[in-house]
Amino acid sequence: MPTLKQCETQALKLQHKERAILAEHLIASLDAFSESENENLWLAESEKRYKMFKKGKITARPAKNVLRDAYSAIK
């Protein structure tokens, strides 16, 4: 079985649209969790990121810019 790094290296060689499809499939594979488990995981992640932001360890970007860059990357 290939290592995570080998998989990542191969995945990054894909075209943008193929990587987007792969990402979609990987995210969908996480749906094995119940809705409440997913909610708790997202809540924990958002709280962790908010704390990091408040401590100045990460920065914020306007959603408009994030979405613009994401759409550009998959075109």
N, CA, C and O atoms as a Tripos MOL2 file, in Angstrom:
@<TRIPOS>MOLECULE
protein
  300   299    75     0     0
PROTEIN
NO_CHARGES

@<TRIPOS>ATOM
      1 N           0.8500   -1.1800    0.0000 N.3       1 MET1
      2 CA          0.0000    0.0000    0.0000 C.3       1 MET1
      3 C           0.8960    1.2440    0.0000 C.2       1 MET1
      4 O           1.8590    1.3070    0.7640 O.2       1 MET1
      5 N           0.5910    2.2310   -0.8470 N.am      2 PRO2
      6 CA          1.4180    3.4470   -0.8870 C.3       2 PRO2
      7 C           1.2660    4.2590    0.3990 C.2       2 PRO2
      8 O           0.2410    4.1950    1.0790 O.2       2 PRO2
      9 N           2.3030    5.0180    0.7080 N.am      3 THR3
     10 CA          2.2650    5.8770    1.8900 C.3       3 THR3
     11 C           1.3960    7.0990    1.5980 C.2       3 THR3
     12 O           1.0540    7.3780    0.4490 O.2       3 THR3
     13 N           1.0520    7.8120    2.6490 N.am      4 LEU4
     14 CA          0.2720    9.0390    2.4890 C.3       4 LEU4
     15 C           1.0210   10.0260    1.6000 C.2       4 LEU4
     16 O           0.4190   10.6580    0.7320 O.2       4 LEU4
     17 N           2.3280   10.1620    1.8120 N.am      5 LYS5
     18 CA          3.1310   11.1020    1.0240 C.3       5 LYS5
     19 C           3.1250   10.7070   -0.4530 C.2       5 LYS5
     20 O           3.0400   11.5750   -1.3210 O.2       5 LYS5
     21 N           3.2140    9.4160   -0.7460 N.am      6 GLN6
     22 CA          3.1820    8.9560   -2.1300 C.3       6 GLN6
     23 C           1.8270    9.2650   -2.7710 C.2       6 GLN6
     24 O           1.7580    9.6950   -3.9220 O.2       6 GLN6
     25 N           0.7710    9.0450   -2.0250 N.am      7 CYS7
     26 CA         -0.5770    9.3550   -2.5270 C.3       7 CYS7
     27 C          -0.7070   10.8440   -2.8080 C.2       7 CYS7
     28 O          -1.2420   11.2450   -3.8420 O.2       7 CYS7
     29 N          -0.2150   11.6610   -1.8840 N.am      8 GLU8
     30 CA         -0.2910   13.1100   -2.0590 C.3       8 GLU8
     31 C           0.4930   13.5430   -3.2970 C.2       8 GLU8
     32 O           0.0110   14.3570   -4.0850 O.2       8 GLU8
     33 N           1.6850   13.0060   -3.4660 N.am      9 THR9
     34 CA          2.5150   13.3500   -4.6250 C.3       9 THR9
     35 C           1.7880   13.0200   -5.9200 C.2       9 THR9
     36 O           1.7810   13.8200   -6.8550 O.2       9 THR9
     37 N           1.1780   11.8460   -5.9740 N.am     10 GLN10
     38 CA          0.4330   11.4390   -7.1710 C.3      10 GLN10
     39 C          -0.7960   12.3230   -7.3760 C.2      10 GLN10
     40 O          -1.0850   12.7410   -8.4970 O.2      10 GLN10
     41 N          -1.5110   12.6040   -6.2990 N.am     11 ALA11
     42 CA         -2.7280   13.4170   -6.4060 C.3      11 ALA11
     43 C          -2.4180   14.8180   -6.9100 C.2      11 ALA11
     44 O          -3.1960   15.3880   -7.6750 O.2      11 ALA11
     45 N          -1.2950   15.3720   -6.4920 N.am     12 LEU12
     46 CA         -0.9370   16.7290   -6.9170 C.3      12 LEU12
     47 C          -0.5520   16.8000   -8.3860 C.2      12 LEU12
     48 O          -0.4530   17.8920   -8.9440 O.2      12 LEU12
     49 N          -0.3340   15.6650   -9.0150 N.am     13 LYS13
     50 CA         -0.0380   15.6290  -10.4500 C.3      13 LYS13
     51 C          -1.3160   15.6740  -11.2870 C.2      13 LYS13
     52 O          -1.2540   15.8730  -12.5010 O.2      13 LYS13
     53 N          -2.4670   15.4900  -10.6520 N.am     14 LEU14
     54 CA         -3.7490   15.5210  -11.3570 C.3      14 LEU14
     55 C          -4.0950   16.9440  -11.7680 C.2      14 LEU14
     56 O          -3.5960   17.9120  -11.1960 O.2      14 LEU14
     57 N          -4.9610   17.0500  -12.7730 N.am     15 GLN15
     58 CA         -5.4790   18.3490  -13.1780 C.3      15 GLN15
     59 C          -6.3670   18.8990  -12.0560 C.2      15 GLN15
     60 O          -6.8450   18.1450  -11.2090 O.2      15 GLN15
     61 N          -6.5800   20.2080  -12.0580 N.am     16 HIS16
     62 CA         -7.3840   20.8520  -11.0080 C.3      16 HIS16
     63 C          -8.7420   20.1860  -10.8260 C.2      16 HIS16
     64 O          -9.1420   19.8780   -9.7040 O.2      16 HIS16
     65 N          -9.4420   19.9660  -11.9230 N.am     17 LYS17
     66 CA        -10.7880   19.3860  -11.8230 C.3      17 LYS17
     67 C         -10.7390   17.9660  -11.2650 C.2      17 LYS17
     68 O         -11.6060   17.5690  -10.4870 O.2      17 LYS17
     69 N          -9.7130   17.1970  -11.6700 N.am     18 GLU18
     70 CA         -9.5810   15.8310  -11.1530 C.3      18 GLU18
     71 C          -9.2920   15.8550   -9.6570 C.2      18 GLU18
     72 O          -9.8050   15.0240   -8.9080 O.2      18 GLU18
     73 N          -8.4650   16.8140   -9.2200 N.am     19 ARG19
     74 CA         -8.1760   16.9310   -7.7810 C.3      19 ARG19
     75 C          -9.4280   17.3120   -7.0150 C.2      19 ARG19
     76 O          -9.6500   16.8320   -5.9030 O.2      19 ARG19
     77 N         -10.2530   18.1800   -7.6060 N.am     20 ALA20
     78 CA        -11.5000   18.5820   -6.9520 C.3      20 ALA20
     79 C         -12.4280   17.3820   -6.7980 C.2      20 ALA20
     80 O         -13.0650   17.2120   -5.7590 O.2      20 ALA20
     81 N         -12.5010   16.5570   -7.8320 N.am     21 ILE21
     82 CA        -13.3420   15.3600   -7.7600 C.3      21 ILE21
     83 C         -12.8080   14.4020   -6.7000 C.2      21 ILE21
     84 O         -13.5750   13.8390   -5.9190 O.2      21 ILE21
     85 N         -11.4820   14.2220   -6.6770 N.am     22 LEU22
     86 CA        -10.8710   13.3560   -5.6640 C.3      22 LEU22
     87 C         -11.1680   13.8830   -4.2590 C.2      22 LEU22
     88 O         -11.5170   13.1130   -3.3640 O.2      22 LEU22
     89 N         -11.0300   15.1900   -4.0720 N.am     23 ALA23
     90 CA        -11.3110   15.7860   -2.7660 C.3      23 ALA23
     91 C         -12.7590   15.5470   -2.3660 C.2      23 ALA23
     92 O         -13.0530   15.2370   -1.2110 O.2      23 ALA23
     93 N         -13.6560   15.6960   -3.3260 N.am     24 GLU24
     94 CA        -15.0790   15.4490   -3.0680 C.3      24 GLU24
     95 C         -15.3080   14.0150   -2.6040 C.2      24 GLU24
     96 O         -16.0570   13.7690   -1.6580 O.2      24 GLU24
     97 N         -14.6560   13.0730   -3.2790 N.am     25 HIS25
     98 CA        -14.8090   11.6570   -2.9280 C.3      25 HIS25
     99 C         -14.2300   11.3720   -1.5430 C.2      25 HIS25
    100 O         -14.8080   10.6170   -0.7620 O.2      25 HIS25
    101 N         -13.0910   11.9790   -1.2500 N.am     26 LEU26
    102 CA        -12.4850   11.7620    0.0680 C.3      26 LEU26
    103 C         -13.3650   12.3380    1.1770 C.2      26 LEU26
    104 O         -13.5570   11.7140    2.2210 O.2      26 LEU26
    105 N         -13.8850   13.5180    0.9380 N.am     27 ILE27
    106 CA        -14.7660   14.1330    1.9380 C.3      27 ILE27
    107 C         -16.0320   13.3040    2.1140 C.2      27 ILE27
    108 O         -16.5020   13.1060    3.2340 O.2      27 ILE27
    109 N         -16.5770   12.8230    1.0080 N.am     28 ALA28
    110 CA        -17.7890   11.9930    1.0870 C.3      28 ALA28
    111 C         -17.5180   10.7180    1.8780 C.2      28 ALA28
    112 O         -18.4060   10.2030    2.5580 O.2      28 ALA28
    113 N         -16.2850   10.2090    1.7850 N.am     29 SER29
    114 CA        -15.9650    8.9810    2.5100 C.3      29 SER29
    115 C         -15.9750    9.1930    4.0230 C.2      29 SER29
    116 O         -16.0390    8.2310    4.7880 O.2      29 SER29
    117 N         -15.9120   10.4390    4.4450 N.am     30 LEU30
    118 CA        -15.9520   10.7440    5.8810 C.3      30 LEU30
    119 C         -17.3810   10.7460    6.4160 C.2      30 LEU30
    120 O         -17.5980   10.8420    7.6240 O.2      30 LEU30
    121 N         -18.3420   10.6390    5.5230 N.am     31 ASP31
    122 CA        -19.7410   10.6780    5.9250 C.3      31 ASP31
    123 C         -20.2020    9.4320    6.6610 C.2      31 ASP31
    124 O         -21.3950    9.2470    6.8990 O.2      31 ASP31
    125 N         -19.2540    8.5800    7.0180 N.am     32 ALA32
    126 CA        -19.6050    7.3910    7.7900 C.3      32 ALA32
    127 C         -20.0260    7.7910    9.2060 C.2      32 ALA32
    128 O         -20.6500    7.0080    9.9220 O.2      32 ALA32
    129 N         -19.6770    9.0170    9.5980 N.am     33 PHE33
    130 CA        -20.0650    9.5050   10.9150 C.3      33 PHE33
    131 C         -21.5410    9.9000   10.9110 C.2      33 PHE33
    132 O         -22.0960   10.2520    9.8710 O.2      33 PHE33
    133 N         -22.1580    9.8390   12.0700 N.am     34 SER34
    134 CA        -23.5400   10.3000   12.1830 C.3      34 SER34
    135 C         -23.5510   11.8250   12.0680 C.2      34 SER34
    136 O         -22.5130   12.4770   12.1820 O.2      34 SER34
    137 N         -24.7160   12.3660   11.8450 N.am     35 GLU35
    138 CA        -24.8260   13.8190   11.7240 C.3      35 GLU35
    139 C         -24.3490   14.5170   13.0020 C.2      35 GLU35
    140 O         -23.6770   15.5460   12.9300 O.2      35 GLU35
    141 N         -24.6890   13.9720   14.1550 N.am     36 SER36
    142 CA        -24.2550   14.6090   15.4090 C.3      36 SER36
    143 C         -22.7400   14.4900   15.5930 C.2      36 SER36
    144 O         -22.1070   15.4020   16.1250 O.2      36 SER36
    145 N         -22.1550   13.3630   15.1530 N.am     37 GLU37
    146 CA        -20.6960   13.2240   15.2320 C.3      37 GLU37
    147 C         -20.0160   14.2420   14.3140 C.2      37 GLU37
    148 O         -19.0310   14.8710   14.7010 O.2      37 GLU37
    149 N         -20.5450   14.4010   13.0970 N.am     38 ASN38
    150 CA        -20.0110   15.4050   12.1760 C.3      38 ASN38
    151 C         -20.1250   16.8000   12.7710 C.2      38 ASN38
    152 O         -19.1830   17.5900   12.7010 O.2      38 ASN38
    153 N         -21.2590   17.0980   13.3450 N.am     39 GLU39
    154 CA        -21.4830   18.4150   13.9450 C.3      39 GLU39
    155 C         -20.4720   18.6670   15.0630 C.2      39 GLU39
    156 O         -19.9020   19.7540   15.1540 O.2      39 GLU39
    157 N         -20.2530   17.6680   15.9090 N.am     40 ASN40
    158 CA        -19.2930   17.8150   17.0040 C.3      40 ASN40
    159 C         -17.8700   18.0000   16.4920 C.2      40 ASN40
    160 O         -17.1090   18.7950   17.0420 O.2      40 ASN40
    161 N         -17.5090   17.2670   15.4370 N.am     41 LEU41
    162 CA        -16.1750   17.4140   14.8580 C.3      41 LEU41
    163 C         -15.9720   18.8090   14.2820 C.2      41 LEU41
    164 O         -14.9320   19.4300   14.5010 O.2      41 LEU41
    165 N         -16.9770   19.3060   13.5380 N.am     42 TRP42
    166 CA        -16.8630   20.6490   12.9610 C.3      42 TRP42
    167 C         -16.8520   21.7180   14.0500 C.2      42 TRP42
    168 O         -16.1300   22.7080   13.9410 O.2      42 TRP42
    169 N         -17.6430   21.5230   15.0880 N.am     43 LEU43
    170 CA        -17.6630   22.4740   16.1950 C.3      43 LEU43
    171 C         -16.3010   22.5310   16.8740 C.2      43 LEU43
    172 O         -15.7900   23.6170   17.1470 O.2      43 LEU43
    173 N         -15.7090   21.3720   17.1470 N.am     44 ALA44
    174 CA        -14.3890   21.3200   17.7870 C.3      44 ALA44
    175 C         -13.3410   21.9950   16.9010 C.2      44 ALA44
    176 O         -12.4900   22.7350   17.3940 O.2      44 ALA44
    177 N         -13.4050   21.7390   15.6040 N.am     45 GLU45
    178 CA        -12.4460   22.3490   14.6730 C.3      45 GLU45
    179 C         -12.6130   23.8620   14.6270 C.2      45 GLU45
    180 O         -11.6270   24.5980   14.6460 O.2      45 GLU45
    181 N         -13.8540   24.3270   14.5680 N.am     46 SER46
    182 CA        -14.0800   25.7700   14.5060 C.3      46 SER46
    183 C         -13.6380   26.4490   15.7990 C.2      46 SER46
    184 O         -13.0900   27.5500   15.7550 O.2      46 SER46
    185 N         -13.8610   25.8240   16.9300 N.am     47 GLU47
    186 CA        -13.4150   26.3920   18.2000 C.3      47 GLU47
    187 C         -11.8900   26.4570   18.2570 C.2      47 GLU47
    188 O         -11.3260   27.4470   18.7230 O.2      47 GLU47
    189 N         -11.2180   25.3930   17.7810 N.am     48 LYS48
    190 CA         -9.7560   25.3640   17.7660 C.3      48 LYS48
    191 C          -9.2170   26.4940   16.8920 C.2      48 LYS48
    192 O          -8.2830   27.1950   17.2820 O.2      48 LYS48
    193 N          -9.8040   26.6670   15.7170 N.am     49 ARG49
    194 CA         -9.3320   27.7170   14.8080 C.3      49 ARG49
    195 C          -9.6090   29.1110   15.3580 C.2      49 ARG49
    196 O          -8.7960   30.0210   15.1940 O.2      49 ARG49
    197 N         -10.7530   29.2750   16.0090 N.am     50 TYR50
    198 CA        -11.0730   30.5840   16.5910 C.3      50 TYR50
    199 C         -10.0690   30.9430   17.6820 C.2      50 TYR50
    200 O          -9.6130   32.0840   17.7610 O.2      50 TYR50
    201 N          -9.7280   29.9720   18.5190 N.am     51 LYS51
    202 CA         -8.7360   30.2190   19.5710 C.3      51 LYS51
    203 C          -7.3810   30.5770   18.9680 C.2      51 LYS51
    204 O          -6.7010   31.4800   19.4560 O.2      51 LYS51
    205 N          -6.9920   29.8750   17.9140 N.am     52 MET52
    206 CA         -5.7230   30.1750   17.2500 C.3      52 MET52
    207 C          -5.7480   31.5830   16.6540 C.2      52 MET52
    208 O          -4.7540   32.3060   16.7130 O.2      52 MET52
    209 N          -6.8900   31.9640   16.0800 N.am     53 PHE53
    210 CA         -7.0390   33.3010   15.5140 C.3      53 PHE53
    211 C          -6.9160   34.3610   16.6000 C.2      53 PHE53
    212 O          -6.2060   35.3520   16.4310 O.2      53 PHE53
    213 N          -7.6090   34.1490   17.7130 N.am     54 LYS54
    214 CA         -7.5700   35.1180   18.8180 C.3      54 LYS54
    215 C          -6.1600   35.2790   19.3820 C.2      54 LYS54
    216 O          -5.7950   36.3590   19.8460 O.2      54 LYS54
    217 N          -5.3570   34.1940   19.3440 N.am     55 LYS55
    218 CA         -3.9730   34.2440   19.8430 C.3      55 LYS55
    219 C          -3.0110   34.7990   18.7930 C.2      55 LYS55
    220 O          -1.8240   34.9690   19.0710 O.2      55 LYS55
    221 N          -3.5120   35.0790   17.5960 N.am     56 GLY56
    222 CA         -2.6690   35.6140   16.5330 C.3      56 GLY56
    223 C          -1.8390   34.5660   15.8090 C.2      56 GLY56
    224 O          -0.9050   34.9030   15.0820 O.2      56 GLY56
    225 N          -2.1760   33.3020   16.0070 N.am     57 LYS57
    226 CA         -1.4060   32.2280   15.3710 C.3      57 LYS57
    227 C          -1.8300   31.9760   13.9270 C.2      57 LYS57
    228 O          -1.0640   31.4150   13.1440 O.2      57 LYS57
    229 N          -3.0410   32.3880   13.5750 N.am     58 ILE58
    230 CA         -3.5060   32.3030   12.1930 C.3      58 ILE58
    231 C          -4.2030   33.6120   11.8520 C.2      58 ILE58
    232 O          -4.6420   34.3490   12.7350 O.2      58 ILE58
    233 N          -4.2960   33.8850   10.5680 N.am     59 THR59
    234 CA         -4.9700   35.1070   10.1220 C.3      59 THR59
    235 C          -6.3010   34.7630    9.4830 C.2      59 THR59
    236 O          -6.6110   33.5990    9.2310 O.2      59 THR59
    237 N          -7.0650   35.7830    9.2330 N.am     60 ALA60
    238 CA         -8.3690   35.5960    8.5950 C.3      60 ALA60
    239 C          -8.3420   36.2570    7.2290 C.2      60 ALA60
    240 O          -7.5740   37.1870    6.9820 O.2      60 ALA60
    241 N          -9.1990   35.7540    6.3450 N.am     61 ARG61
    242 CA         -9.3810   36.3400    5.0120 C.3      61 ARG61
    243 C         -10.8750   36.4840    4.7740 C.2      61 ARG61
    244 O         -11.6650   35.6650    5.2430 O.2      61 ARG61
    245 N         -11.2600   37.5170    4.0490 N.am     62 PRO62
    246 CA        -12.6840   37.6530    3.7240 C.3      62 PRO62
    247 C         -13.1610   36.4400    2.9120 C.2      62 PRO62
    248 O         -12.4540   35.9620    2.0260 O.2      62 PRO62
    249 N         -14.3480   35.9580    3.2210 N.am     63 ALA63
    250 CA        -14.9130   34.8030    2.5220 C.3      63 ALA63
    251 C         -14.9680   35.0460    1.0210 C.2      63 ALA63
    252 O         -14.7570   34.1240    0.2320 O.2      63 ALA63
    253 N         -15.2490   36.2740    0.6270 N.am     64 LYS64
    254 CA        -15.3130   36.6280   -0.7890 C.3      64 LYS64
    255 C         -13.9950   36.2670   -1.4850 C.2      64 LYS64
    256 O         -14.0070   35.7250   -2.5910 O.2      64 LYS64
    257 N         -12.8700   36.5630   -0.8460 N.am     65 ASN65
    258 CA        -11.5640   36.2650   -1.4360 C.3      65 ASN65
    259 C         -11.2760   34.7660   -1.4500 C.2      65 ASN65
    260 O         -10.7170   34.2440   -2.4150 O.2      65 ASN65
    261 N         -11.6570   34.0870   -0.3870 N.am     66 VAL66
    262 CA        -11.4490   32.6400   -0.3180 C.3      66 VAL66
    263 C         -12.2180   31.9460   -1.4280 C.2      66 VAL66
    264 O         -11.6700   31.0940   -2.1270 O.2      66 VAL66
    265 N         -13.4820   32.3040   -1.5930 N.am     67 LEU67
    266 CA        -14.3180   31.6870   -2.6280 C.3      67 LEU67
    267 C         -13.8050   32.0200   -4.0230 C.2      67 LEU67
    268 O         -13.7830   31.1530   -4.8970 O.2      67 LEU67
    269 N         -13.3920   33.2680   -4.2410 N.am     68 ARG68
    270 CA        -12.8440   33.6620   -5.5390 C.3      68 ARG68
    271 C         -11.6300   32.7980   -5.8730 C.2      68 ARG68
    272 O         -11.5210   32.2930   -6.9910 O.2      68 ARG68
    273 N         -10.7100   32.6220   -4.9070 N.am     69 ASP69
    274 CA         -9.5110   31.8320   -5.1440 C.3      69 ASP69
    275 C          -9.8490   30.3560   -5.3700 C.2      69 ASP69
    276 O          -9.2350   29.6990   -6.2110 O.2      69 ASP69
    277 N         -10.8100   29.8440   -4.6300 N.am     70 ALA70
    278 CA        -11.2080   28.4340   -4.7870 C.3      70 ALA70
    279 C         -11.8050   28.2070   -6.1690 C.2      70 ALA70
    280 O         -11.4630   27.2290   -6.8350 O.2      70 ALA70
    281 N         -12.6870   29.0900   -6.6070 N.am     71 TYR71
    282 CA        -13.2930   28.9360   -7.9240 C.3      71 TYR71
    283 C         -12.2360   29.0660   -9.0240 C.2      71 TYR71
    284 O         -12.2920   28.3520  -10.0250 O.2      71 TYR71
    285 N         -11.2810   29.9670   -8.8420 N.am     72 SER72
    286 CA        -10.1990   30.1250   -9.8210 C.3      72 SER72
    287 C          -9.3750   28.8630   -9.9400 C.2      72 SER72
    288 O          -8.9710   28.4770  -11.0360 O.2      72 SER72
    289 N          -9.1250   28.2240   -8.8190 N.am     73 ALA73
    290 CA         -8.2760   27.0300   -8.8040 C.3      73 ALA73
    291 C          -8.8960   25.8490   -9.5330 C.2      73 ALA73
    292 O          -8.1740   25.0010  -10.0560 O.2      73 ALA73
    293 N         -10.2150   25.7790   -9.5770 N.am     74 ILE74
    294 CA        -10.8410   24.6140  -10.2110 C.3      74 ILE74
    295 C         -11.3030   24.8800  -11.6390 C.2      74 ILE74
    296 O         -11.8600   23.9870  -12.2780 O.2      74 ILE74
    297 N         -11.0860   26.0680  -12.1410 N.am     75 LYS75
    298 CA        -11.4850   26.3800  -13.5340 C.3      75 LYS75
    299 C         -10.4820   25.8360  -14.5070 C.2      75 LYS75
    300 O         -10.6450   25.9980  -15.7160 O.2      75 LYS75
@<TRIPOS>BOND
     1     1     2 1
     2     2     3 1
     3     3     4 2
     4     3     5 am
     5     5     6 1
     6     6     7 1
     7     7     8 2
     8     7     9 am
     9     9    10 1
    10    10    11 1
    11    11    12 2
    12    11    13 am
    13    13    14 1
    14    14    15 1
    15    15    16 2
    16    15    17 am
    17    17    18 1
    18    18    19 1
    19    19    20 2
    20    19    21 am
    21    21    22 1
    22    22    23 1
    23    23    24 2
    24    23    25 am
    25    25    26 1
    26    26    27 1
    27    27    28 2
    28    27    29 am
    29    29    30 1
    30    30    31 1
    31    31    32 2
    32    31    33 am
    33    33    34 1
    34    34    35 1
    35    35    36 2
    36    35    37 am
    37    37    38 1
    38    38    39 1
    39    39    40 2
    40    39    41 am
    41    41    42 1
    42    42    43 1
    43    43    44 2
    44    43    45 am
    45    45    46 1
    46    46    47 1
    47    47    48 2
    48    47    49 am
    49    49    50 1
    50    50    51 1
    51    51    52 2
    52    51    53 am
    53    53    54 1
    54    54    55 1
    55    55    56 2
    56    55    57 am
    57    57    58 1
    58    58    59 1
    59    59    60 2
    60    59    61 am
    61    61    62 1
    62    62    63 1
    63    63    64 2
    64    63    65 am
    65    65    66 1
    66    66    67 1
    67    67    68 2
    68    67    69 am
    69    69    70 1
    70    70    71 1
    71    71    72 2
    72    71    73 am
    73    73    74 1
    74    74    75 1
    75    75    76 2
    76    75    77 am
    77    77    78 1
    78    78    79 1
    79    79    80 2
    80    79    81 am
    81    81    82 1
    82    82    83 1
    83    83    84 2
    84    83    85 am
    85    85    86 1
    86    86    87 1
    87    87    88 2
    88    87    89 am
    89    89    90 1
    90    90    91 1
    91    91    92 2
    92    91    93 am
    93    93    94 1
    94    94    95 1
    95    95    96 2
    96    95    97 am
    97    97    98 1
    98    98    99 1
    99    99   100 2
   100    99   101 am
   101   101   102 1
   102   102   103 1
   103   103   104 2
   104   103   105 am
   105   105   106 1
   106   106   107 1
   107   107   108 2
   108   107   109 am
   109   109   110 1
   110   110   111 1
   111   111   112 2
   112   111   113 am
   113   113   114 1
   114   114   115 1
   115   115   116 2
   116   115   117 am
   117   117   118 1
   118   118   119 1
   119   119   120 2
   120   119   121 am
   121   121   122 1
   122   122   123 1
   123   123   124 2
   124   123   125 am
   125   125   126 1
   126   126   127 1
   127   127   128 2
   128   127   129 am
   129   129   130 1
   130   130   131 1
   131   131   132 2
   132   131   133 am
   133   133   134 1
   134   134   135 1
   135   135   136 2
   136   135   137 am
   137   137   138 1
   138   138   139 1
   139   139   140 2
   140   139   141 am
   141   141   142 1
   142   142   143 1
   143   143   144 2
   144   143   145 am
   145   145   146 1
   146   146   147 1
   147   147   148 2
   148   147   149 am
   149   149   150 1
   150   150   151 1
   151   151   152 2
   152   151   153 am
   153   153   154 1
   154   154   155 1
   155   155   156 2
   156   155   157 am
   157   157   158 1
   158   158   159 1
   159   159   160 2
   160   159   161 am
   161   161   162 1
   162   162   163 1
   163   163   164 2
   164   163   165 am
   165   165   166 1
   166   166   167 1
   167   167   168 2
   168   167   169 am
   169   169   170 1
   170   170   171 1
   171   171   172 2
   172   171   173 am
   173   173   174 1
   174   174   175 1
   175   175   176 2
   176   175   177 am
   177   177   178 1
   178   178   179 1
   179   179   180 2
   180   179   181 am
   181   181   182 1
   182   182   183 1
   183   183   184 2
   184   183   185 am
   185   185   186 1
   186   186   187 1
   187   187   188 2
   188   187   189 am
   189   189   190 1
   190   190   191 1
   191   191   192 2
   192   191   193 am
   193   193   194 1
   194   194   195 1
   195   195   196 2
   196   195   197 am
   197   197   198 1
   198   198   199 1
   199   199   200 2
   200   199   201 am
   201   201   202 1
   202   202   203 1
   203   203   204 2
   204   203   205 am
   205   205   206 1
   206   206   207 1
   207   207   208 2
   208   207   209 am
   209   209   210 1
   210   210   211 1
   211   211   212 2
   212   211   213 am
   213   213   214 1
   214   214   215 1
   215   215   216 2
   216   215   217 am
   217   217   218 1
   218   218   219 1
   219   219   220 2
   220   219   221 am
   221   221   222 1
   222   222   223 1
   223   223   224 2
   224   223   225 am
   225   225   226 1
   226   226   227 1
   227   227   228 2
   228   227   229 am
   229   229   230 1
   230   230   231 1
   231   231   232 2
   232   231   233 am
   233   233   234 1
   234   234   235 1
   235   235   236 2
   236   235   237 am
   237   237   238 1
   238   238   239 1
   239   239   240 2
   240   239   241 am
   241   241   242 1
   242   242   243 1
   243   243   244 2
   244   243   245 am
   245   245   246 1
   246   246   247 1
   247   247   248 2
   248   247   249 am
   249   249   250 1
   250   250   251 1
   251   251   252 2
   252   251   253 am
   253   253   254 1
   254   254   255 1
   255   255   256 2
   256   255   257 am
   257   257   258 1
   258   258   259 1
   259   259   260 2
   260   259   261 am
   261   261   262 1
   262   262   263 1
   263   263   264 2
   264   263   265 am
   265   265   266 1
   266   266   267 1
   267   267   268 2
   268   267   269 am
   269   269   270 1
   270   270   271 1
   271   271   272 2
   272   271   273 am
   273   273   274 1
   274   274   275 1
   275   275   276 2
   276   275   277 am
   277   277   278 1
   278   278   279 1
   279   279   280 2
   280   279   281 am
   281   281   282 1
   282   282   283 1
   283   283   284 2
   284   283   285 am
   285   285   286 1
   286   286   287 1
   287   287   288 2
   288   287   289 am
   289   289   290 1
   290   290   291 1
   291   291   292 2
   292   291   293 am
   293   293   294 1
   294   294   295 1
   295   295   296 2
   296   295   297 am
   297   297   298 1
   298   298   299 1
   299   299   300 2
@<TRIPOS>SUBSTRUCTURE
     1 MET1         2 RESIDUE 1 A MET
     2 PRO2         6 RESIDUE 1 A PRO
     3 THR3        10 RESIDUE 1 A THR
     4 LEU4        14 RESIDUE 1 A LEU
     5 LYS5        18 RESIDUE 1 A LYS
     6 GLN6        22 RESIDUE 1 A GLN
     7 CYS7        26 RESIDUE 1 A CYS
     8 GLU8        30 RESIDUE 1 A GLU
     9 THR9        34 RESIDUE 1 A THR
    10 GLN10       38 RESIDUE 1 A GLN
    11 ALA11       42 RESIDUE 1 A ALA
    12 LEU12       46 RESIDUE 1 A LEU
    13 LYS13       50 RESIDUE 1 A LYS
    14 LEU14       54 RESIDUE 1 A LEU
    15 GLN15       58 RESIDUE 1 A GLN
    16 HIS16       62 RESIDUE 1 A HIS
    17 LYS17       66 RESIDUE 1 A LYS
    18 GLU18       70 RESIDUE 1 A GLU
    19 ARG19       74 RESIDUE 1 A ARG
    20 ALA20       78 RESIDUE 1 A ALA
    21 ILE21       82 RESIDUE 1 A ILE
    22 LEU22       86 RESIDUE 1 A LEU
    23 ALA23       90 RESIDUE 1 A ALA
    24 GLU24       94 RESIDUE 1 A GLU
    25 HIS25       98 RESIDUE 1 A HIS
    26 LEU26      102 RESIDUE 1 A LEU
    27 ILE27      106 RESIDUE 1 A ILE
    28 ALA28      110 RESIDUE 1 A ALA
    29 SER29      114 RESIDUE 1 A SER
    30 LEU30      118 RESIDUE 1 A LEU
    31 ASP31      122 RESIDUE 1 A ASP
    32 ALA32      126 RESIDUE 1 A ALA
    33 PHE33      130 RESIDUE 1 A PHE
    34 SER34      134 RESIDUE 1 A SER
    35 GLU35      138 RESIDUE 1 A GLU
    36 SER36      142 RESIDUE 1 A SER
    37 GLU37      146 RESIDUE 1 A GLU
    38 ASN38      150 RESIDUE 1 A ASN
    39 GLU39      154 RESIDUE 1 A GLU
    40 ASN40      158 RESIDUE 1 A ASN
    41 LEU41      162 RESIDUE 1 A LEU
    42 TRP42      166 RESIDUE 1 A TRP
    43 LEU43      170 RESIDUE 1 A LEU
    44 ALA44      174 RESIDUE 1 A ALA
    45 GLU45      178 RESIDUE 1 A GLU
    46 SER46      182 RESIDUE 1 A SER
    47 GLU47      186 RESIDUE 1 A GLU
    48 LYS48      190 RESIDUE 1 A LYS
    49 ARG49      194 RESIDUE 1 A ARG
    50 TYR50      198 RESIDUE 1 A TYR
    51 LYS51      202 RESIDUE 1 A LYS
    52 MET52      206 RESIDUE 1 A MET
    53 PHE53      210 RESIDUE 1 A PHE
    54 LYS54      214 RESIDUE 1 A LYS
    55 LYS55      218 RESIDUE 1 A LYS
    56 GLY56      222 RESIDUE 1 A GLY
    57 LYS57      226 RESIDUE 1 A LYS
    58 ILE58      230 RESIDUE 1 A ILE
    59 THR59      234 RESIDUE 1 A THR
    60 ALA60      238 RESIDUE 1 A ALA
    61 ARG61      242 RESIDUE 1 A ARG
    62 PRO62      246 RESIDUE 1 A PRO
    63 ALA63      250 RESIDUE 1 A ALA
    64 LYS64      254 RESIDUE 1 A LYS
    65 ASN65      258 RESIDUE 1 A ASN
    66 VAL66      262 RESIDUE 1 A VAL
    67 LEU67      266 RESIDUE 1 A LEU
    68 ARG68      270 RESIDUE 1 A ARG
    69 ASP69      274 RESIDUE 1 A ASP
    70 ALA70      278 RESIDUE 1 A ALA
    71 TYR71      282 RESIDUE 1 A TYR
    72 SER72      286 RESIDUE 1 A SER
    73 ALA73      290 RESIDUE 1 A ALA
    74 ILE74      294 RESIDUE 1 A ILE
    75 LYS75      298 RESIDUE 1 A LYS
